[in-house]
């Protein structure tokens, strides 16, 4: 028995090779559940895992892919039976443990979540880690009091994976969504997802000399970080929150404490990697209920395993729009 997978191998002391390989089943890592994968997707971390200097992979050879959806093939855990549909995100899969750029995966049952009824494995990976994190951000904002009648909510990096799902979900829930993008060609795409206005990235990507600006936003889902996040903190309404999901604009935060002290704002960190099972299940159930599937379909860019190395490079350059869904058997 064998399967195809993207294998990253040490090419020399400073480089790696990334190729589609045929591997025997006995090369799968330890785990108590074997999953026949249907679909995976491309994330920023995946791009890093296919680079020698990405800093995420600890040992080689390695199969990247931080998320996947498929069907249980074999299980030593009573929670899962052959034929069960499951989804996996996080837990270091694709970084420390072989991941989803493969036709098969062997993992710990604790890392899996049963796929909600009404959600296909393809739809689950159109959502993927990015959409899962976006839903966690929406839930966090709601738990801190955000409601649609409080004013416009900002979504940064809106044409990317997190931003696309956040825009569609928030719009579906009745929010006035302002989408931030540095790609003017994505305006029609973002409007189709439900954005009521488009904010050019250039309006927010430099830190203001003033720690407080006019109160403009009732909340924010931020996938950019860096100077843009620092700028947004000074524009939030009194008591408003920003959910920080990513760092495409940098890991630094050149901000002032003044917005926290004088406007009582909240900076909410969103972790999707080590999140407990019950919160994972809630997020997937909310996605099944609150994400319009016609809009999800419009985000999909189909791909095959053979295209993964190129797409990994493209996502690091900010050139991937929406959600890449990889049919590992295509």
Secondary structure, 3 states (H helix, E strand, C coil): CEEEEEEEEECCCCCEEEEEEEEEHHHCCCCCEEEEEEEEECCHHHHHHCCCCCCCCCCCCECCCCEEEEEEEEECCCCCCCCCEEEEECCCECCCECCCCECEEEECHHHEEECCCCCCHHHHHHHHHHHHHHHHHHHHHHHCCCCHHHCCEEECCCCCHHHHHHHHHHHHCCCCEEEEECCHHHHHHHHHHCCCEEEEHHHCCCCCCCCCCCCCEEEEEECCCHHHHHHHHCCEEEEEEEEECCCCCCCCCCCCCHHHHHHCCEEEECCCCCCCHHHHHHHHHHHHHHCCHHHHHHHEEEEEHHHHHHHHHHHHCCCCCCEEEEECCC
